[in-house]
């Protein structure tokens, strides 16, 4: 397995909030501003102890300089790859977004609503960019062996497009992937497949993204129990067994409460199982809000597997266990549920909650299986991608929901947990 740390470069004078208004930057070779340099240094400090093997970058200076700052503690050179350069916006390059929207309203509307159908006048399409960027990424991966970690620094349009490709999504989903300046995305690559570990991690920047409109969903996986991986007693299929948090899980819940203390949360919903309720409780106490149990967030019914270890299940139900590991979207658990059933009820719960809380922030606390199928659904992926979405104990996912469409702001954020690392 090869780890990929995919980074968007730091801020420039033409980024949102930098003073001159947002512009179509593309191939314009802008330097980092002072904020961008500070962002890159913060990420360098964050990654100083990561075992990075090699650093790759777009040749444009804002990406290359970000890469050089991160590479410095590792004493590594920066290899530039042309395929990682920013979008060729053609005639739109360098022009303010507001100006383009006024002069060419129909093409700009298409860019905002159907980006995969746009060829920029005198420039390229998102599919053109995806093909060259993925070729560059695969070329970089091919230079490395299992166990190595590579850093790739490029641009917002490239990171969004690469993430769509690595997730298995078309470029139609471009606007549904949040990417802040100098954010960190973590993927694992093995046997030709990419697994999403984290998206748009901004832990090192000390601020949280507020991008997006509509209802803001904070989707949390409960803290650790005695039956979770790493808890000491070995993993078991938990499902409807009503386990409490262990001491680690309780500490994780408290850390999450501190993280969310300043969030404008309007309501808290939780699975009725105590490990989820106990994770929600410290947050509810800080915010003086009730925890509302919701059956739609209840963990999967593992049926006959419930309470057994994976090793036991592999022996007693070898073919079904193979399907669980290789084709989870096809599995109906004996005397239990399928992932399709879990997805249907959990997604119905989310839509119902969004309808009751328009333009508000809502906390949902659920379980690994529920979260994985929900994240798949909200990203536009089938349940076949279940194993390619990571959900750590007490992780935080942030999505916005507007008119039934979800945008990913953060996925599997664990900034608040002790000894957090970007690949834990």
N, C-alpha and C positions, 0 to 999 in steps of 0.2 A: 504494500500500500504506500502511495506517495501522497504527502500532504501538500496542499496548495493554499498559500496565503495570498488572496487576491485583494489588492488595495486600490482604492481610488485616490488620486493625487490630492495634495492639500489645496487650500484656497488660493485663488488669484483675484486680481482686481475686477474680473468680469463675472465672478460667481455671485449668486444671490446673496445679498446682504453685505457685499464688499464695498459698496459706495457708489458705483457707476451704473448700477442696474444690470440685470442679466442679459447676456448676449449669446449668440451662437458662436461658440469658441472654435471648435473643430481644429483645423490645422494651424490656426493662428498661434505662434509660438510664444505664449505668455509665460513670464516667470511667476514663481510663488510670491505672494505678498508676505508681510511679516507674520500675519496670522497663519498662513499656510506653512511657513517654516516652523513655527511653534507647534503646529499640528503634527508635522512630520517628525519633529524631535520627540513629541509625546508618544507617538507610535513606535519610534525607535527604542525608547525606554521600555515600552511595553513588551517589545519583542527581543530585547537584548539577550535574554537567556534561551530563546528558541533555537533549536539546532538547525539553523537555515543553511542549506547546502549551496544554493545559488540564487542570484537576484537577476530578474529580467524586467525590462521596462520599455514603454513607448519611447521613441527617440525625442519627443517634444520635451522641452526643458522643465516644465512644471511636473511632469511625471518622473523624468530622469533625476531631478534634484530631490524629489521625495524619496526615490529609491536609494540615492547616494547617502542620504541622512540615515535611513534605516539600515543600510548595509555597513555603515562605518563601524559600529561596535563589533561586527563579525569579520572585519578586515576582508570584505569580499568585493570584487569588481562588479560593476553593473553592465549586463549584456543587453543591448538595445535590439528590439525586434520590430521591423517595419510593420508587421501585421498587427501590432498592438497600438499603432498610432490612432489618433482620434478620427471621428467621422469627417468625411469630405462633404461639407455642407454646401459646396458650390457657391451659387450667387447669394446664399443667405449668410455666408461666413462673415463674422465680425459685426453683423447688424444686430441692433437691439431686438429682443423678442417682441416687444410691444410694437415696434415699427413694422416688422414682418407681418404680424397679426392684422395690422391695419391695411397694409399695401396688398397683401395676398391672402385675404381672409379664408377663401375656400381651401387652399392648399394647407394653410396653417391649421384649419379645423380638422382636416384629414390627418395631419401629423399628430394632433392631440387625441383623436378618436380612433383612427385606423393607421397607426404608424407603419405597419408592415406593407401598406399600399403606396407609400410615398417614395418617390425618387426626387431628391433635392435637385432643383434646377442647376445643371452643370456639375452635379455631385453624384453621390452613391445612394444605395438603399441600405436599410438595416440588414437585409439578407446578404448583401455584398460584404458588409462589415462583419457579420457573424461568420461567414465562410473564411475570411482571411484571418480573423482573430482566433477562431478555433484551430485553424491550421498552425498558427504561431504557438498557441498553447500546447497543442499536441507535439509540436517539434521540441518545445522545451521539456515536456514530460518524457519524451523518448530519450533524452540525454541522461536520465536519472534512474535509480534503482529503488526497489522496495526499501522503506524505512527512511528515505530522504524527504526533506522539506524544501520547497521552492517558494520564493516570493515573487509575485508578478504585480507590477505597478502600472496602471493605465488610467483611462478616463471614464467619466460617468457613463457615456453612451456605450463604451466598450464593456465595462463591467456589467451593466444591465443586460446587454446582448449576450455576453458570455454566460451569465447566470441563467438566462432563459435557455440557452443551448445545453448547459450542463444539467439543468433540471429536466430537459426533454420537452420544453415548451417552445412554441413558435414565437417569432418576434412580435406577434399580435399582443403578447403579454408584457411588452416593454415597459409600459407605464405602471405596471402592477408590482414592480420591484423597486423598493426604496434604496437610494445610495447617497449618503452624505459625504461631504468632502473628508478625505483621509479616513474613511471607514475601512474596516477589515471584514473580509468574507473568508470563511474557512471551508475547504472541500477536501475530501479524501478520494483518491483515484485508485481503483483496483479492478483488474480484469475488464478494462474498457468502460467501467461505469464510475460515475461521480456520485458521492454521498455528500449531502449538505450538512455541515456541522454547525455553522453560524452564518447569518446574513446581516450585513450592515451593522456590525459591532462597532460602537463608538465609545466603549468603556474608557479608553485612554484620554478622551477629549473632555470628560467631566461635565458633559451636557447631554440631554436626551433629544432625539429628533421629535419634532412636532409636525412633520410633513403629513399631508393628506387632509381630506375633508370627510364629514359625515361622522358616524359613530366610531369611537376609538375603542377597540377591543384589546384588553390586556389578558392574554390567555396564558395561564400558569399550569405547569405540572406540579403535583404535590411533592412534598419533601420526602426524604428517604425513610423507608421502613426496614424491618429486619429481613424482609425477603427481596430487597433490591440488590442489584449487582454492587459488590463492594461493601455490603453491610456485614459480612462475616458469616452469615448462615447459609449462603448460597441462594441463587435466584430460583424463584418458584413462579408458576402462573398464578397471579394474585386474583384478578378479576373481582368478583363480588365478595370475596373474603374480607371482612371488615377489620383490617389491620390498623393499628395506631402508628403514628410517627415514632421513630426511635430518637435517641438524643441528637444525632446528627441532623435528622429531619426537622426536629424542633428548632435547632440553631439556624437551619436554612430558612425556615418560616420567619424567624425573627429578623434575619438579614434581609429577606424580601420585604418585610414590613417597613424596615428602615429605608429601603430603596424607594418604596412607593408612598412614603409619608407625605410628600408634597404633590402627589398626583391629584387632579380634580376628579376623583372617582365618585360617580353618582350612585352606583349600586354594585353589590357583590353577589355573584351567583356561584354555587359550588355543587359538585357531585355530593349526593347524600352520604357517601362513605366517610368514616371519621378521619382517614388520612388526608383527604381533601379539605374537610371542614376544619381540621386542626391547622392546616396550612393557611386557610383564609382567616382564621380567628384573630391572630395578632394584627393583621392589616385592618380588620373590621374594628378592633378595639381602638387603634390609633385614630381612625377616621370617624369613630362613633356611628358606624353603620351596621345594620343587621346583615347576617349571612343568610341568603335565601337558597335552600337546597333545590336543585333542579334535576328531575329524573333523566332529562336528556343528556346530562353530563356524566351519568353513571358509567362505571368501567364496563368493559366488554364482559359478557357472560361466556366464560371459557368452558362451561358445561363439564364434561367428564374429565377435562384436563385440569380443572381448578384444584390448586393445592399441590400439584405434582411439579417436580423439577423438569427442566427441558430434557435432561438425560433419561429420566423415566418415561417421558412421553415419546422420545425417539425410539425407545425399545418397544413400547406397547402399541404405538400407532406409527410405524415407520413411514408409510406412504403419506399419511396426513401431515406428519412432521416435515417431510420433504416439501410438501406443498406449502406449509407454513413458512418455510425458509425461502422457497424459490418462487412460489406463485400465490402470495397471500390473498390476492384479490379473488381467487377461486375457492378459497377454503371456507367451508361451513363447519364450525367447531362441533364435535359430537355432543348432542344434547345442549348446544349453546347457540351463539350467534355467528353470523358472518360479518366481515368488515363492512360490507355494503349496508347491512342493517344498522351497525353502529354509526356509520357515516350519515345515513338518512336521519336518524333520530337526533344526533348531535348537531347537524347542520340546521335542522328544523328549529332546534333550541336557540341556536345563534341568530337565525333570522328573526325569530320571535322576540328575542332580547333586543336586537337592533331596532325593531319596530317600536318597542316600548321606550327606547332611549335615543331618539334622534339627536345627533350632534352632541352627545354626551360621552364620557369615558366610563367604561364598565369593566369590572374585573371578573374573570371566569376562572375557576380552579377545577381542574379535571385530572385525567390520568394519561399515561404514556400512549396507550392505544387510541384513546379518544383524541388526544392532541395531534398525534401523527395523522390520523385520517382527516381531522379538521384542517390541519396545515396543508395537506395534499389538496383537499377540496378548495380551500381559499386561494391557493396558488394556481388552481386549474389543472391539477394532476389527478390521475386515477389512483386507486388503491394499490396498483401494481408498483407504485413508487414508495410504498410503506417503509421499506428498509433503507431507503435513500434519504430519509428525513430524520435528523437526530433530535431527541428531546431528553435532556438531562433532568435529574431531580431538581425541583424548585426553579426551573428555567422560566424565563419570561419571553413570550412572543407578543408582538404588537402588530395589529392589523387595523386598517380603517375600512369601514363599510359604507358605501354610498350607492343608493339605488340598486342594492343587491350585488354590487361589484366590490371585491376585496382588493386592497393593496397591502403588500407586506412592508412594514416599516423595520421590524427587527424579528429575527427567528433564532430561537434557542440562546437568548442572551443570559449569561450567567455572571455578569459583572459583579453582582452583589454577593456572590458566594466566596467564602474564604479560600485563599490559594487558587483563585481562578486563573486559568491559562486559556489562550485562544483555541487550544485543541483538546481541552479536557472533556 
